[in-house]
Amino acid sequence: MSNRATRSLACAAFAAGLVCDPARGNDGAARAVLFGSMEASASTFSASGTKLVFDRFDRDGPVALVTGGSGVRLEGGGRGPVLMRLTALGAALGGYQFIREWGAVTVFAGPEASWEALSGLGGVQALPLRAGLRLHGEVWARPSEGTLATATAILGSARGDAYARLSWGTALFGAYLGPEAAVYGDRTDYRKWSLGLHATDYVMGGYRFRLSAGCQIETPLNQWSPYVALAIWSAL
């Protein structure tokens, strides 16, 4: 939450924000959330994983987050060759959640690993496996009864990357609808900025959904392009 894997599973993530809204009482007894996500744009990324609590989602306590994903993006152009960067990412994090009447704050830390390969006219070059530390923080808040604000921040040393995302939503048509903005960068000098709209926490059966779409600009192309992202999660 990556090539949009460049978003460090943010969406890895993640993701991030792929967890239950703790303000909803009917999730209080759940002890695990399974999630999956896919983002498509000039780059693509998909991820899945689980978030575990050791008591209940509506109480303070320790939590764990396990994620894995893969993605692809194009690099180069201009005077340089066009290359395809393939990325696989994984992390196993431990942390703590703080539950308040207005929402929840969760912080995680733990090991991560990244494997990449570059593909071009000269063939495929596999890069060394990298391991490092990931820090992950997220906030789900309800400033009022009919609004939802979320914030996610991720730092990873395996790829030297950083990701941040903010969103705001108002309850309409069975979900929270509103704007979102995100930024990502890593040690390859790849940068991405995105701005769009999202519909979060739409419920169908035992599943919840988040759909977002908008425009983004990424280096080295430095031109706007559309993106669309879908996340699905379910409490056990």
N, C-alpha and C positions, 0 to 999 in steps of 0.2 A: 507497500500500500505501500531504477528500472527504465528502461526504454519506454516506457511508461512503467517498465520494471524499474526504470529509473525513478519511480516514485516510491521506491523502497518498500514494496509490498504495501505500501500504503494502501495501500489501500487496502499495502499492504495494509490493509489495511485497513496497506493498507494502510484500509484500510484503513485505517484506521477507522473510524466511526462505525465499523460493522459489529456493533454490540447492541444488546437490548437497551432501550430507554428505561433506565432504572426507576423513573417516575411512574411507570405503569405497574400498578399493584399486582396484576395477574401474572407477572413474571417473577414475583418475589421468591417462589420456591424453586425456581430453576437453578441448576448447578452447572450447566454448560450451554454454550451457544456455538452452533456449527455455522460457518459462513463460506460464501464463495463470491467472487467478483470478477468482472471482465471490463476492461477499458479498451476502446478502439479509437484510433486517430491516425496521425501520421506514424505513430508508434502504437504497439498493442501490448497488453499485459493481462494475465489472468492469475488469480491467487485463490487459495482456500486455506481453511484452518479451523481452529477451535479456541474459544475462550472458556476457561474453567474457573469456578469459584469453589472455595472449600467450606462455605457455609450457605449463604443465600445472596442473590443479586441485590436485595434491598437492605443489606447490612454492610458496615465496614468490615474489611477483612482481606486476606491474601488472595491473589488471583494469578493465573498463568495464561499465557498466550503463545500458541504454536502456529506458525504460518509457513507456507511454501508457495512458490509461484514461478512463472517464467514469462519472458517477453522478448520482443524483437524491435529494433529500430534501425533506420538508415543513417549512415554517417558519411561525411566527406562531400564530394561534389566540388564544383568550381575547378580549381587547378589540381585538386587531389582526387584519388580514386573513390568511387562510391562503394562503401562497405556496408554489410549487414552485421549488426552486433546482436548476438544471441545471449540471453542472460537467464540464469537460474538462481533463485535466492531462497534462503530458508532461515528461520530463527526460532529459538525456544526461550521465552522470556518469563520472568517472574516479577510480581509486583504487588501493589496494594491499592484497593479502592476505598474512597472516602464518599459515603452516601450522605447527602443532605436533603432537606425538603425541596430545594430548588433543582436538584439534579445530582450529578456524580462527577468526581475527578478520579482518574486512574493513572498511575505511573508504573512503567515497566522498565526492566533492564535485563540483559542477558546476551548470550553468544549468538552470532549470526555467521553465515557462510555464503559466499558468492562464487559462482563459476561462470565464465564468459568465453565466447568464441567469436572471432571475426571472420566473415565469409566474403570473398570477393572473386575477381577473375583469376587471382593467383591461387585459389583454393581456400581451405579452411584452416585458420590458426587458432588452436586452443590456448587460452590463457591460464596461468596457474590458479589453482583454487585459493581463495582468500578467506580468511577467518577474522572476526573482529567482535566488537561490542556494539550492541544497539541500545539506544535510549528511546523510549516511546512514552508520550504523554497525551491524554485525551480528556476532553470535558464535554459532557452532555448537560445542558442547563435549560431550564424553563423559566425565562424571565417573567412570564405571565402564564395564565392557564392555557392560552391558545397559541403560544409561541415556543419555538425550540431553537437554541443556539448550540453549535458544536465547534470545537477547536481540536486539531490534531497536530502534533509536532513529532518528528522522527529524526534522529541522528544516527548514522551508522559509520563505523570505521572500516569495515571490510571494503567498501567501495568509496569511502570518503564522501558520503552523500548526506543531504539534508532535505527534508520535506516539511511543508506546513500547509494547512488547509483550514479555512474558516467558512462557516455557513450560517444562515439565518432562515427560519421558516415560520410561516403562519398556518394554522390549522385550516385547511380547505379541502373539501371533497375526499375526506378520509385519510389525508396525509398532511405533512408539513411542506408547504411550497415556498420557495424563496431563492435568493441568490447564493452563490458560492464562489470562492476564489482560492487558488492554490499556486504554490511556487515550489520548484525543485531544482537542485544543482548537485553535481558530483565532481570528482577530481579530474575527469576527462574534459572539463570546461563545457560540458553539456548543461544547458539551462532551459527551463520550461516555465512559462507563466500561463495560467488558464483562468477564464472567467465564464460563468454560466449560471444555469438555473437547475434546481433539484426538486424532486418530490421524495420525501423520506418518511419511512415508517408506514407505508401502505400495507395493510394486512389482508392476506388471502389464505384461508384455511389456517394451517399452523405455521405459515411463513410470512416474513416481512420483507419488503422490497425498498430499494432506493434506486431511482433512475435520475440521471443527470445528463445534461447536454449543454454545449456552449462552444466557445472559440478558444484557441490557444496559440501561443507563439513559442517556437523552440529554436535553439541554435543547432547547427549553423545556418538553417534555412532562413530564419528571421522573417517568416511570413505567417500570417494568420491562417489557421486551418480548423475545421470543426472537430469536435470530439463527442463521444457518447459513452456512458458508463452505466453498468447495471450491477447491483449487489443484492444478494439474497441471504437471509439468515433466519435461523430457527432455534428457539430455546428448547432444551431437553429437560 
